[in-house]
Amino acid sequence: MSETRTVHVSAPSRPYDVTVGVGLLPRVGAVCRDACGGDTAFVVTDSNVGPLYGDAVERSLAEAGYGTARFTFPAGEASKNPATLFSCLGAMADAGCTRDTTVVALGGGVTGDLAGLAAALYMRGCPVVQVPTSLLAMVDSSVGGKTAVDLPQGKNLVGAFWQPWAVVADVACLETVPGDLLLDSVGEVVKHGVLADPELFGEVTSSPVTARPLDLDRLAAVVARNVEIKRDVVDADERERGLRQTLNLGHTAGHAIEAASGFSLGHGSSVACGLAVVARGCAAEGLTDPAVADAIVAGIEACGLPVTCDASVDEVLALSRSDKKRHGDTVNLVVPVAVGRAEVVPMPFERYAAVVRRGMGG
Protein backbone atom coordinates (compact mmCIF):
# COMPACT_ATOMS: atom_id res chain seq x y z
CA MET A 1 0.00 0.00 0.00
CA SER A 2 1.31 3.44 -0.91
CA GLU A 3 2.35 5.74 1.90
CA THR A 4 0.32 8.90 2.50
CA ARG A 5 2.42 11.84 3.65
CA THR A 6 1.16 14.85 5.57
CA VAL A 7 3.09 18.12 5.66
CA HIS A 8 1.88 20.70 8.17
CA VAL A 9 2.14 24.36 7.17
CA SER A 10 2.24 26.81 10.08
CA ALA A 11 1.60 30.01 8.11
CA PRO A 12 0.92 32.89 10.53
CA SER A 13 -2.47 33.70 9.00
CA ARG A 14 -3.72 30.10 8.87
CA PRO A 15 -2.12 26.72 9.60
CA TYR A 16 -3.17 23.76 7.44
CA ASP A 17 -2.16 20.30 6.31
CA VAL A 18 -0.98 19.22 2.86
CA THR A 19 -1.81 15.56 2.25
CA VAL A 20 0.18 13.80 -0.49
CA GLY A 21 -0.45 10.27 -1.71
CA VAL A 22 -2.04 7.95 -4.25
CA GLY A 23 -5.80 7.63 -4.62
CA LEU A 24 -6.80 10.53 -2.39
CA LEU A 25 -9.67 12.06 -4.39
CA PRO A 26 -12.32 10.02 -2.52
CA ARG A 27 -11.08 11.66 0.68
CA VAL A 28 -11.59 15.26 -0.48
CA GLY A 29 -15.04 15.52 1.10
CA ALA A 30 -13.83 14.24 4.46
CA VAL A 31 -10.88 16.65 4.36
CA CYS A 32 -13.22 19.57 3.62
CA ARG A 33 -15.51 18.48 6.45
CA ASP A 34 -12.66 18.35 8.96
CA ALA A 35 -10.94 21.54 7.80
CA CYS A 36 -13.85 23.79 6.86
CA GLY A 37 -17.20 22.48 8.08
CA GLY A 38 -20.21 24.11 6.42
CA ASP A 39 -22.96 22.66 4.26
CA THR A 40 -22.10 23.73 0.71
CA ALA A 41 -19.12 23.35 -1.60
CA PHE A 42 -18.38 25.09 -4.88
CA VAL A 43 -16.05 23.24 -7.23
CA VAL A 44 -13.95 25.34 -9.61
CA THR A 45 -12.30 23.42 -12.42
CA ASP A 46 -11.39 23.70 -16.11
CA SER A 47 -12.59 22.03 -19.27
CA ASN A 48 -9.76 19.47 -19.21
CA VAL A 49 -9.82 18.42 -15.56
CA GLY A 50 -13.55 18.66 -14.89
CA PRO A 51 -14.56 15.75 -17.14
CA LEU A 52 -11.83 13.58 -15.60
CA TYR A 53 -12.25 14.19 -11.89
CA GLY A 54 -15.17 16.55 -11.27
CA ASP A 55 -17.76 13.83 -10.68
CA ALA A 56 -15.51 11.88 -8.30
CA VAL A 57 -14.81 14.98 -6.22
CA GLU A 58 -18.47 16.04 -6.13
CA ARG A 59 -19.44 12.51 -5.11
CA SER A 60 -16.91 12.65 -2.27
CA LEU A 61 -18.28 16.03 -1.18
CA ALA A 62 -21.86 14.75 -1.26
CA GLU A 63 -20.89 11.74 0.83
CA ALA A 64 -19.46 14.17 3.39
CA GLY A 65 -22.79 16.00 3.55
CA TYR A 66 -22.20 18.88 1.14
CA GLY A 67 -24.55 20.33 -1.41
CA THR A 68 -22.43 21.10 -4.46
CA ALA A 69 -22.26 23.33 -7.52
CA ARG A 70 -19.57 23.51 -10.19
CA PHE A 71 -18.01 26.24 -12.32
CA THR A 72 -16.01 25.12 -15.35
CA PHE A 73 -13.94 27.51 -17.46
CA PRO A 74 -11.93 26.95 -20.66
CA ALA A 75 -8.56 25.37 -19.86
CA GLY A 76 -5.42 27.43 -20.32
CA GLU A 77 -3.52 30.48 -19.11
CA ALA A 78 -5.63 32.71 -21.37
CA SER A 79 -8.58 32.13 -19.00
CA LYS A 80 -6.67 33.40 -15.98
CA ASN A 81 -8.09 36.91 -16.28
CA PRO A 82 -10.53 39.26 -14.53
CA ALA A 83 -13.40 38.28 -16.86
CA THR A 84 -13.18 34.60 -15.86
CA LEU A 85 -12.75 35.59 -12.22
CA PHE A 86 -15.93 37.66 -12.25
CA SER A 87 -17.81 34.93 -14.10
CA CYS A 88 -16.79 32.58 -11.30
CA LEU A 89 -17.90 35.05 -8.63
CA GLY A 90 -21.22 35.51 -10.42
CA ALA A 91 -21.72 31.74 -10.57
CA MET A 92 -21.06 31.55 -6.83
CA ALA A 93 -23.73 34.17 -6.22
CA ASP A 94 -26.17 32.38 -8.54
CA ALA A 95 -25.55 29.15 -6.63
CA GLY A 96 -26.41 30.84 -3.36
CA CYS A 97 -22.93 30.50 -1.89
CA THR A 98 -22.28 32.08 1.50
CA ARG A 99 -19.12 32.95 3.36
CA ASP A 100 -19.29 29.42 4.83
CA THR A 101 -19.21 27.77 1.39
CA THR A 102 -16.02 25.84 0.73
CA VAL A 103 -14.43 26.58 -2.64
CA VAL A 104 -12.71 23.48 -4.00
CA ALA A 105 -9.99 24.31 -6.52
CA LEU A 106 -9.71 21.19 -8.69
CA GLY A 107 -7.01 21.47 -11.32
CA GLY A 108 -3.63 22.93 -12.14
CA GLY A 109 -2.04 26.23 -11.27
CA VAL A 110 -4.45 28.39 -13.27
CA THR A 111 -7.43 26.85 -11.49
CA GLY A 112 -5.79 27.11 -8.09
CA ASP A 113 -4.86 30.76 -8.57
CA LEU A 114 -8.25 31.76 -9.94
CA ALA A 115 -10.35 29.78 -7.45
CA GLY A 116 -8.19 30.93 -4.56
CA LEU A 117 -8.67 34.56 -5.51
CA ALA A 118 -12.42 34.03 -5.93
CA ALA A 119 -12.51 32.56 -2.41
CA ALA A 120 -10.53 35.50 -1.05
CA LEU A 121 -12.95 38.00 -2.62
CA TYR A 122 -16.37 36.39 -2.29
CA MET A 123 -18.19 37.96 0.69
CA ARG A 124 -14.75 39.19 1.80
CA GLY A 125 -13.41 35.67 2.13
CA CYS A 126 -14.56 32.05 2.34
CA PRO A 127 -12.68 28.77 2.80
CA VAL A 128 -10.75 27.22 -0.06
CA VAL A 129 -9.34 23.71 -0.35
CA GLN A 130 -6.74 23.19 -3.04
CA VAL A 131 -6.90 19.87 -4.95
CA PRO A 132 -3.99 20.17 -7.41
CA THR A 133 -3.97 17.78 -10.36
CA SER A 134 -0.72 18.90 -12.07
CA LEU A 135 2.81 18.40 -10.79
CA LEU A 136 3.44 22.14 -11.00
CA ALA A 137 0.45 22.90 -8.80
CA MET A 138 1.31 20.12 -6.36
CA VAL A 139 4.89 21.26 -5.76
CA ASP A 140 4.35 24.98 -5.96
CA SER A 141 1.20 26.99 -6.55
CA SER A 142 -1.24 25.09 -4.32
CA VAL A 143 0.87 25.79 -1.22
CA GLY A 144 1.61 29.22 0.20
CA GLY A 145 -1.56 31.20 -0.34
CA LYS A 146 -0.64 33.21 -3.42
CA THR A 147 -3.72 33.75 -5.60
CA ALA A 148 -3.97 35.90 -8.71
CA VAL A 149 -5.17 36.53 -12.23
CA ASP A 150 -3.26 38.12 -15.10
CA LEU A 151 -3.65 41.47 -16.82
CA PRO A 152 -2.60 42.21 -20.41
CA GLN A 153 0.35 44.07 -18.88
CA GLY A 154 1.69 41.05 -17.02
CA LYS A 155 1.19 37.88 -15.03
CA ASN A 156 -0.38 37.76 -11.57
CA LEU A 157 -0.83 41.52 -11.27
CA VAL A 158 -4.22 41.22 -9.50
CA GLY A 159 -4.14 38.96 -6.48
CA ALA A 160 -4.21 38.37 -2.76
CA PHE A 161 -2.55 36.24 -0.13
CA TRP A 162 -5.24 33.70 0.89
CA GLN A 163 -4.00 30.52 2.49
CA PRO A 164 -6.01 27.36 1.85
CA TRP A 165 -7.76 25.50 4.65
CA ALA A 166 -6.25 22.25 3.33
CA VAL A 167 -4.43 20.82 0.29
CA VAL A 168 -5.02 17.32 -1.11
CA ALA A 169 -2.44 16.19 -3.70
CA ASP A 170 -3.38 12.88 -5.34
CA VAL A 171 -0.39 11.98 -7.50
CA ALA A 172 -2.49 9.38 -9.35
CA CYS A 173 -3.96 12.38 -11.20
CA LEU A 174 -0.56 12.82 -12.86
CA GLU A 175 -1.19 9.72 -14.97
CA THR A 176 -3.62 11.72 -17.12
CA VAL A 177 -1.29 14.71 -17.57
CA PRO A 178 0.25 14.80 -21.08
CA GLY A 179 3.97 14.06 -21.10
CA ASP A 180 5.05 17.51 -22.25
CA LEU A 181 3.07 19.23 -19.50
CA LEU A 182 4.39 16.84 -16.87
CA LEU A 183 7.96 17.50 -17.98
CA ASP A 184 7.31 21.24 -17.95
CA SER A 185 6.39 21.03 -14.26
CA VAL A 186 9.82 19.65 -13.39
CA GLY A 187 11.18 23.18 -13.80
CA GLU A 188 9.83 24.16 -10.38
CA VAL A 189 11.16 20.93 -8.84
CA VAL A 190 14.66 21.73 -10.13
CA LYS A 191 14.29 25.26 -8.77
CA HIS A 192 13.48 23.95 -5.30
CA GLY A 193 16.52 21.67 -5.44
CA VAL A 194 18.83 24.55 -6.40
CA LEU A 195 17.21 26.68 -3.72
CA ALA A 196 17.35 24.34 -0.75
CA ASP A 197 18.19 20.68 -1.34
CA PRO A 198 21.17 19.28 -3.28
CA GLU A 199 19.81 15.74 -2.79
CA LEU A 200 16.51 16.65 -4.44
CA PHE A 201 18.43 18.31 -7.28
CA GLY A 202 20.47 15.14 -7.76
CA GLU A 203 17.37 12.94 -7.55
CA VAL A 204 15.46 14.69 -10.32
CA THR A 205 18.43 15.37 -12.59
CA SER A 206 19.96 11.87 -12.42
CA SER A 207 16.91 9.97 -13.68
CA PRO A 208 13.65 11.39 -15.03
CA VAL A 209 10.74 11.44 -12.59
CA THR A 210 8.33 11.75 -15.52
CA ALA A 211 9.29 8.52 -17.31
CA ARG A 212 6.34 6.27 -18.14
CA PRO A 213 5.01 4.21 -16.50
CA LEU A 214 5.07 6.72 -13.67
CA ASP A 215 6.54 5.64 -10.35
CA LEU A 216 3.77 7.16 -8.23
CA ASP A 217 5.43 6.41 -4.90
CA ARG A 218 8.60 8.15 -6.06
CA LEU A 219 6.55 11.09 -7.30
CA ALA A 220 4.70 11.29 -3.99
CA ALA A 221 8.02 11.48 -2.15
CA VAL A 222 9.31 14.18 -4.53
CA VAL A 223 6.10 16.20 -4.16
CA ALA A 224 6.18 15.94 -0.36
CA ARG A 225 9.82 17.09 -0.24
CA ASN A 226 9.02 20.07 -2.46
CA VAL A 227 6.10 20.97 -0.22
CA GLU A 228 8.38 20.79 2.84
CA ILE A 229 10.83 23.20 1.20
CA LYS A 230 8.10 25.67 0.32
CA ARG A 231 6.49 25.19 3.75
CA ASP A 232 9.70 26.16 5.53
CA VAL A 233 9.92 29.38 3.53
CA VAL A 234 6.22 30.29 3.85
CA ASP A 235 6.20 29.64 7.60
CA ALA A 236 9.09 32.08 8.02
CA ASP A 237 7.91 34.75 5.56
CA GLU A 238 4.27 34.42 4.56
CA ARG A 239 3.95 37.70 2.66
CA GLU A 240 7.23 37.76 0.79
CA ARG A 241 9.00 40.48 2.77
CA GLY A 242 12.35 38.71 2.77
CA LEU A 243 13.12 34.98 2.72
CA ARG A 244 10.09 34.06 0.57
CA GLN A 245 11.58 36.09 -2.26
CA THR A 246 14.06 33.25 -2.71
CA LEU A 247 11.19 31.19 -4.15
CA ASN A 248 11.35 33.60 -7.11
CA LEU A 249 14.63 31.99 -8.18
CA GLY A 250 14.56 32.05 -11.99
CA HIS A 251 11.18 33.78 -12.06
CA THR A 252 11.94 37.40 -12.97
CA ALA A 253 13.67 36.37 -16.19
CA GLY A 254 11.42 33.29 -16.47
CA HIS A 255 8.17 35.24 -16.40
CA ALA A 256 9.57 37.56 -19.08
CA ILE A 257 10.61 34.60 -21.23
CA GLU A 258 7.15 33.07 -20.77
CA ALA A 259 5.41 36.31 -21.78
CA ALA A 260 7.74 36.82 -24.75
CA SER A 261 6.69 33.39 -26.04
CA GLY A 262 3.05 34.46 -25.94
CA PHE A 263 2.72 31.87 -23.14
CA SER A 264 3.41 29.08 -25.63
CA LEU A 265 6.39 28.04 -23.46
CA GLY A 266 5.14 26.51 -20.22
CA HIS A 267 5.69 28.12 -16.85
CA GLY A 268 8.04 25.43 -15.55
CA SER A 269 10.10 25.45 -18.73
CA SER A 270 10.24 29.24 -18.60
CA VAL A 271 11.44 29.15 -14.98
CA ALA A 272 14.07 26.57 -15.88
CA CYS A 273 15.27 28.72 -18.76
CA GLY A 274 15.20 31.83 -16.54
CA LEU A 275 17.26 29.96 -13.95
CA ALA A 276 19.81 28.96 -16.58
CA VAL A 277 20.02 32.56 -17.84
CA VAL A 278 20.51 33.91 -14.32
CA ALA A 279 23.06 31.23 -13.39
CA ARG A 280 25.18 31.95 -16.48
CA GLY A 281 24.79 35.70 -16.12
CA CYS A 282 25.63 35.68 -12.41
CA ALA A 283 28.74 33.61 -13.13
CA ALA A 284 29.79 36.08 -15.83
CA GLU A 285 29.19 39.00 -13.45
CA GLY A 286 31.15 37.42 -10.60
CA LEU A 287 28.10 36.74 -8.42
CA THR A 288 28.19 32.95 -8.73
CA ASP A 289 30.99 30.39 -9.01
CA PRO A 290 31.13 29.28 -12.66
CA ALA A 291 31.21 25.64 -11.54
CA VAL A 292 27.90 26.15 -9.74
CA ALA A 293 26.37 27.73 -12.83
CA ASP A 294 27.65 24.88 -15.01
CA ALA A 295 26.13 22.29 -12.65
CA ILE A 296 22.77 24.06 -12.67
CA VAL A 297 22.65 24.39 -16.45
CA ALA A 298 23.76 20.78 -16.92
CA GLY A 299 21.06 19.60 -14.49
CA ILE A 300 18.36 21.53 -16.32
CA GLU A 301 19.49 20.07 -19.64
CA ALA A 302 19.57 16.56 -18.13
CA CYS A 303 15.89 16.94 -17.28
CA GLY A 304 15.10 17.81 -20.89
CA LEU A 305 14.22 21.40 -20.05
CA PRO A 306 15.33 24.45 -22.07
CA VAL A 307 18.40 26.52 -21.19
CA THR A 308 17.98 28.98 -24.08
CA CYS A 309 14.97 30.69 -25.64
CA ASP A 310 13.90 32.36 -28.86
CA ALA A 311 13.15 35.73 -27.22
CA SER A 312 15.56 38.60 -27.72
CA VAL A 313 17.44 40.18 -24.83
CA ASP A 314 15.56 43.43 -25.36
CA GLU A 315 12.19 41.67 -25.19
CA VAL A 316 13.10 39.92 -21.94
CA LEU A 317 14.37 43.14 -20.36
CA ALA A 318 11.32 45.15 -21.44
CA LEU A 319 8.99 42.54 -19.95
CA SER A 320 11.12 42.31 -16.80
CA ARG A 321 10.47 45.99 -16.16
CA SER A 322 6.76 45.25 -15.61
CA ASP A 323 7.42 42.32 -13.27
CA LYS A 324 5.62 42.79 -9.96
CA LYS A 325 8.78 41.81 -8.05
CA ARG A 326 10.58 44.96 -9.22
CA HIS A 327 10.77 47.73 -6.64
CA GLY A 328 11.17 51.14 -8.28
CA ASP A 329 14.36 50.88 -10.28
CA THR A 330 15.66 48.00 -8.16
CA VAL A 331 15.40 44.29 -8.83
CA ASN A 332 15.72 41.82 -5.98
CA LEU A 333 17.53 39.16 -7.96
CA VAL A 334 17.68 35.67 -6.44
CA VAL A 335 21.25 34.53 -7.00
CA PRO A 336 22.15 30.81 -6.85
CA VAL A 337 25.20 30.77 -4.58
CA ALA A 338 25.48 26.98 -4.52
CA VAL A 339 23.30 24.01 -5.43
CA GLY A 340 21.13 24.12 -2.31
CA ARG A 341 21.54 27.79 -1.39
CA ALA A 342 20.38 31.08 -2.89
CA GLU A 343 20.48 34.69 -1.76
CA VAL A 344 18.38 37.74 -2.58
CA VAL A 345 20.64 40.47 -4.00
CA PRO A 346 19.03 43.89 -4.55
CA MET A 347 20.53 45.58 -7.59
CA PRO A 348 19.80 48.48 -9.96
CA PHE A 349 17.86 47.42 -13.03
CA GLU A 350 20.93 48.19 -15.13
CA ARG A 351 22.93 45.56 -13.22
CA TYR A 352 20.11 43.05 -13.63
CA ALA A 353 20.11 43.89 -17.35
CA ALA A 354 23.81 43.10 -17.51
CA VAL A 355 23.21 39.73 -15.86
CA VAL A 356 20.46 38.89 -18.35
CA ARG A 357 22.48 40.08 -21.33
CA ARG A 358 25.46 37.94 -20.39
CA GLY A 359 23.25 35.02 -19.41
CA MET A 360 21.55 35.12 -22.82
CA GLY A 361 24.82 35.66 -24.64
CA GLY A 362 23.77 39.14 -25.74
ChimeraX attribute file (.defattr): number of C-alpha atoms within 10 A of each C-alpha:
attribute: neighborCount
match mode: 1-to-1
recipient: residues
	/A:1	5
	/A:2	10
	/A:3	11
	/A:4	17
	/A:5	18
	/A:6	16
	/A:7	16
	/A:8	17
	/A:9	23
	/A:10	16
	/A:11	20
	/A:12	13
	/A:13	12
	/A:14	13
	/A:15	14
	/A:16	18
	/A:17	19
	/A:18	24
	/A:19	21
	/A:20	25
	/A:21	23
	/A:22	19
	/A:23	14
	/A:24	19
	/A:25	23
	/A:26	16
	/A:27	17
	/A:28	26
	/A:29	22
	/A:30	17
	/A:31	23
	/A:32	27
	/A:33	17
	/A:34	13
	/A:35	19
	/A:36	21
	/A:37	18
	/A:38	18
	/A:39	18
	/A:40	21
	/A:41	30
	/A:42	27
	/A:43	24
	/A:44	26
	/A:45	28
	/A:46	21
	/A:47	14
	/A:48	16
	/A:49	20
	/A:50	21
	/A:51	12
	/A:52	12
	/A:53	16
	/A:54	20
	/A:55	12
	/A:56	15
	/A:57	23
	/A:58	24
	/A:59	17
	/A:60	20
	/A:61	27
	/A:62	17
	/A:63	14
	/A:64	19
	/A:65	17
	/A:66	22
	/A:67	15
	/A:68	20
	/A:69	18
	/A:70	19
	/A:71	19
	/A:72	20
	/A:73	18
	/A:74	13
	/A:75	18
	/A:76	15
	/A:77	17
	/A:78	13
	/A:79	18
	/A:80	24
	/A:81	20
	/A:82	15
	/A:83	11
	/A:84	18
	/A:85	21
	/A:86	13
	/A:87	14
	/A:88	23
	/A:89	21
	/A:90	15
	/A:91	17
	/A:92	24
	/A:93	13
	/A:94	10
	/A:95	15
	/A:96	12
	/A:97	22
	/A:98	17
	/A:99	16
	/A:100	16
	/A:101	25
	/A:102	27
	/A:103	31
	/A:104	32
	/A:105	29
	/A:106	26
	/A:107	29
	/A:108	25
	/A:109	26
	/A:110	25
	/A:111	33
	/A:112	31
	/A:113	29
	/A:114	27
	/A:115	32
	/A:116	33
	/A:117	25
	/A:118	31
	/A:119	29
	/A:120	24
	/A:121	17
	/A:122	19
	/A:123	14
	/A:124	9
	/A:125	17
	/A:126	22
	/A:127	25
	/A:128	30
	/A:129	29
	/A:130	34
	/A:131	28
	/A:132	29
	/A:133	28
	/A:134	27
	/A:135	30
	/A:136	24
	/A:137	24
	/A:138	30
	/A:139	25
	/A:140	23
	/A:141	23
	/A:142	33
	/A:143	25
	/A:144	23
	/A:145	25
	/A:146	21
	/A:147	26
	/A:148	26
	/A:149	28
	/A:150	20
	/A:151	13
	/A:152	7
	/A:153	11
	/A:154	17
	/A:155	20
	/A:156	18
	/A:157	16
	/A:158	15
	/A:159	18
	/A:160	19
	/A:161	17
	/A:162	24
	/A:163	27
	/A:164	30
	/A:165	23
	/A:166	27
	/A:167	28
	/A:168	25
	/A:169	31
	/A:170	26
	/A:171	27
	/A:172	20
	/A:173	21
	/A:174	21
	/A:175	17
	/A:176	12
	/A:177	16
	/A:178	10
	/A:179	13
	/A:180	10
	/A:181	18
	/A:182	20
	/A:183	22
	/A:184	25
	/A:185	25
	/A:186	27
	/A:187	27
	/A:188	27
	/A:189	25
	/A:190	28
	/A:191	28
	/A:192	27
	/A:193	24
	/A:194	27
	/A:195	25
	/A:196	21
	/A:197	19
	/A:198	16
	/A:199	13
	/A:200	20
	/A:201	22
	/A:202	15
	/A:203	15
	/A:204	20
	/A:205	22
	/A:206	12
	/A:207	11
	/A:208	15
	/A:209	19
	/A:210	23
	/A:211	11
	/A:212	9
	/A:213	7
	/A:214	15
	/A:215	14
	/A:216	20
	/A:217	17
	/A:218	12
	/A:219	20
	/A:220	24
	/A:221	17
	/A:222	20
	/A:223	23
	/A:224	23
	/A:225	20
	/A:226	23
	/A:227	26
	/A:228	19
	/A:229	18
	/A:230	21
	/A:231	22
	/A:232	17
	/A:233	22
	/A:234	23
	/A:235	18
	/A:236	16
	/A:237	17
	/A:238	22
	/A:239	19
	/A:240	16
	/A:241	9
	/A:242	13
	/A:243	17
	/A:244	19
	/A:245	19
	/A:246	24
	/A:247	22
	/A:248	22
	/A:249	27
	/A:250	27
	/A:251	28
	/A:252	28
	/A:253	29
	/A:254	27
	/A:255	25
	/A:256	27
	/A:257	31
	/A:258	26
	/A:259	23
	/A:260	19
	/A:261	16
	/A:262	10
	/A:263	16
	/A:264	11
	/A:265	17
	/A:266	21
	/A:267	24
	/A:268	29
	/A:269	26
	/A:270	31
	/A:271	33
	/A:272	35
	/A:273	29
	/A:274	31
	/A:275	32
	/A:276	29
	/A:277	27
	/A:278	32
	/A:279	32
	/A:280	28
	/A:281	26
	/A:282	26
	/A:283	23
	/A:284	18
	/A:285	17
	/A:286	10
	/A:287	16
	/A:288	20
	/A:289	17
	/A:290	17
	/A:291	11
	/A:292	18
	/A:293	25
	/A:294	15
	/A:295	16
	/A:296	27
	/A:297	22
	/A:298	15
	/A:299	22
	/A:300	25
	/A:301	16
	/A:302	15
	/A:303	21
	/A:304	16
	/A:305	22
	/A:306	21
	/A:307	23
	/A:308	16
	/A:309	18
	/A:310	8
	/A:311	15
	/A:312	13
	/A:313	18
	/A:314	13
	/A:315	14
	/A:316	24
	/A:317	22
	/A:318	13
	/A:319	19
	/A:320	25
	/A:321	19
	/A:322	15
	/A:323	21
	/A:324	14
	/A:325	17
	/A:326	17
	/A:327	13
	/A:328	9
	/A:329	10
	/A:330	17
	/A:331	24
	/A:332	21
	/A:333	29
	/A:334	24
	/A:335	25
	/A:336	28
	/A:337	20
	/A:338	19
	/A:339	21
	/A:340	17
	/A:341	16
	/A:342	20
	/A:343	17
	/A:344	20
	/A:345	14
	/A:346	16
	/A:347	14
	/A:348	15
	/A:349	20
	/A:350	13
	/A:351	15
	/A:352	24
	/A:353	22
	/A:354	17
	/A:355	25
	/A:356	24
	/A:357	21
	/A:358	19
	/A:359	24
	/A:360	22
	/A:361	12
	/A:362	11
